[in-house]
Amino acid sequence: MSSSEKSTRGQAEVPTHDFVRLLEYLKASRGFDFSGYKLSSLIRRVQKRMQQIGVASYADYVDFLEVHPDEFLPLFNTVLINVTGFFRDAEAWEAVRREVLPHILEAKGPEDAIRCWSAGCASGEEAYTLAMILAEALGEHEFRQRVKIYATDADEDALSQARQGSYLEAQIQGLPEELRSRYFEKVGERWVFRTDLRRSLIFGRHDLVQDAAISRLDLLICRNTLMYLNAETQAKVLARFHFALNRGGYLFLGKAETLLSHSNSFRPVDLKSRIFQRAPTSSLHDRMLALTPANAATDGQGASRHVRIRDAAFDSGPMAQITVDRKGHLVLANEQARRLLNLSPGDTGRLLQDLEISYRPVELRSHIETVTASRAGITLKDVAWHPAGGEPRVLEIQIVPLADGVGAFLGVSVSFLDVSIQHQLHRDLERAKQELETAYEELQSANEELETTNEELQSTIEELETTNEELQSANEELETMNEELQSTNDELRIMNDQIQQRSEDLDRVNSHLRSILGSLRAAVVVLNSRLEVEIWSDKAQELWGLRGDEVQGQPFLLLDIGLPVDQLEQPIRSCLDSGPAGTELLLDSINRRGRPVRCQIACTRLGNGTGPAGVILLMEEVPAETGTPPAN
Ligand SMILES: C[S@@+](CC[C@H](N)C(=O)[O-])C[C@H]1O[C@@H](n2cnc3c(N)ncnc32)[C@H](O)[C@@H]1O
């Protein structure tokens, strides 16, 4: 692995050029776009696969994929983690059963279809879990009539397992006993989901990042899948989920997932169980605040005590307020208004248009004309104002029409609410909220990262368990083979002992034979039926000068010795063919020292019970004049 690729491990968020090329290659050749996935986990998974097949760099891996198209499958299997289970996070499923299903069913007519989607269903346990709790809630008949559960995944391999709905004992462990016996049938070693209910589930390949969502849903389950995607891609998928759900439809996420950027589109139903409900699209609305209309104005002369009290109350009101009559004169300005807007007592009675406040802090006249024409109040929000020599301020200006007791229009009241502090607080609050959200998002993403790592670990544990089981069974086979070898070994040892015993017996017999042959006066030569030498005694060696090992197996009649073997052929053959009786003859020969000798030869047939096995020749030197063998 090159140094730049090694550094990838340290700075997981910065993909190297070669890693980007690998992702582009996967997209171009298989149409799968991993660019929306969280980099750190994606890099880890790809490297894991590369290590398994001993490829060192991303560039080499692209080459490898080009030459070995079969490699795509194990790569996708490694990257798209398939950890799942029945009733995964049992408490959350209980919350769905308790808080979601009753609402969905209540809102429906008795024959209305119920549409659900398990997105990222892996090997199907999630979809079958949903099927079971729906069948429990509706009864099997209604379930078959009304329910459609779409279950999708990007991983074809996982999907084909999901389609079969067939699970091993170990996979079905999270399932309560009674549900297992009600909804599954035992077929051999496996548990298979009931076929009649299975028809309500529709499995298909669907890529959450690229494909359009399934629509008109009452419940959308997407658990432990969004967390592999980066925040931007999650937001896009969630926007599609919002459109996919019916009004008031439910979204059920994994325990480490939450709606980071879509808090307005979904409202939490059970935050702990990550259950949300589709919110109606929010609309902007302005709220109008109305001021209590003032009673009719006095002409200022002979005002009653009552009127004076009212004027005093107006003057000391907490909010800056002015009144303009229908002819456009400034009629009243309370103390707050005089101070805030720098009005003098002399300004009262003047035309508003002649005063600075008619255009500062905001162009008031057009708004007053609007209120006068419509007889409806308006509020001008967030009016920024920087008074000369003062602090910048933010005002909210409310203009309301004034009418007398019989509804005749008198003028307008203009209130100036100083919202600078609220603004500041709001800004601070927004900032704090933003910081909190960022911190939360970071926490969330760290949590998802942990969860992802956890899933990876789980999948590694599963792989290790499988390897362990395989090792155990290989071990058992080896042990059996070992036992078999051991018993073969024992048998061999016994046979060996027996052979050794026989060999010793044979040695003993041989030495016995040798000593018998040695103690005979005559030389002994034994020929087989083909007249080849089998036994050549020491005396024969002494007589003819050839050693036993030189003549062993040699045709006797071809031996180059001092004996005229050609003269022996006929007597030997007749002895071999015809009779038990031996033949004796005397031959002139040359012994090993080159001395002429007379040799008496006795030829005896050697039988083996069924026929002639050869002949025995006894040869003895006799003195030439006597024709009898010399004494030993
Ligand atoms: C960890 S499993 C979760 C399975 C199940 N939802 C659960 O919580 O038990 C994640 C699944 O998401 C699938 N997945 C990953 N990316 C996907 C995508 N872009 N579109 C659809 N499914 C995807 C994977 O193939 C895998 O089966």
The ligand as a MOL file (V3000), in Angstrom:
LIG
                    3D

  0  0  0     0  0            999 V3000
M  V30 BEGIN CTAB
M  V30 COUNTS 27 29 0 0 0
M  V30 BEGIN ATOM
M  V30 1 C -27.1700 -3.1390 8.9450 0
M  V30 2 S -28.3140 -3.6220 7.7280 0 CHG=1
M  V30 3 C -29.8340 -3.2170 8.4960 0
M  V30 4 C -30.8840 -4.2560 8.3090 0
M  V30 5 C -32.1960 -3.9730 9.0030 0
M  V30 6 N -32.8130 -2.7900 8.5270 0
M  V30 7 C -31.9950 -3.9220 10.5030 0
M  V30 8 O -31.9500 -2.8490 11.0870 0
M  V30 9 O -31.8750 -4.9960 11.1100 0 CHG=-1
M  V30 10 C -28.1030 -2.3510 6.5100 0
M  V30 11 C -28.6980 -2.7270 5.1790 0
M  V30 12 O -28.7330 -1.5640 4.3710 0
M  V30 13 C -28.4840 -1.9520 3.0310 0
M  V30 14 N -28.0560 -0.7880 2.2460 0
M  V30 15 C -26.8930 -0.1460 2.3010 0
M  V30 16 N -26.8810 0.8450 1.3960 0
M  V30 17 C -28.0790 0.8270 0.7700 0
M  V30 18 C -28.6690 1.5990 -0.2610 0
M  V30 19 N -28.0230 2.6060 -0.8320 0
M  V30 20 N -29.9130 1.2890 -0.6580 0
M  V30 21 C -30.5730 0.2530 -0.0780 0
M  V30 22 N -30.0800 -0.5100 0.9010 0
M  V30 23 C -28.8320 -0.2230 1.3150 0
M  V30 24 C -27.3980 -3.0160 3.1750 0
M  V30 25 O -27.3390 -3.8510 2.0330 0
M  V30 26 C -27.8670 -3.7550 4.4210 0
M  V30 27 O -28.6500 -4.8540 4.0860 0
M  V30 END ATOM
M  V30 BEGIN BOND
M  V30 1 1 1 2
M  V30 2 1 2 3
M  V30 3 1 2 10
M  V30 4 1 3 4
M  V30 5 1 4 5
M  V30 6 1 5 6
M  V30 7 1 5 7
M  V30 8 2 7 8
M  V30 9 1 7 9
M  V30 10 1 10 11
M  V30 11 1 11 12
M  V30 12 1 11 26
M  V30 13 1 12 13
M  V30 14 1 13 14
M  V30 15 1 13 24
M  V30 16 1 14 15
M  V30 17 1 14 23
M  V30 18 2 15 16
M  V30 19 1 16 17
M  V30 20 1 17 18
M  V30 21 2 17 23
M  V30 22 1 18 19
M  V30 23 2 18 20
M  V30 24 1 20 21
M  V30 25 2 21 22
M  V30 26 1 22 23
M  V30 27 1 24 25
M  V30 28 1 24 26
M  V30 29 1 26 27
M  V30 END BOND
M  V30 END CTAB
M  END
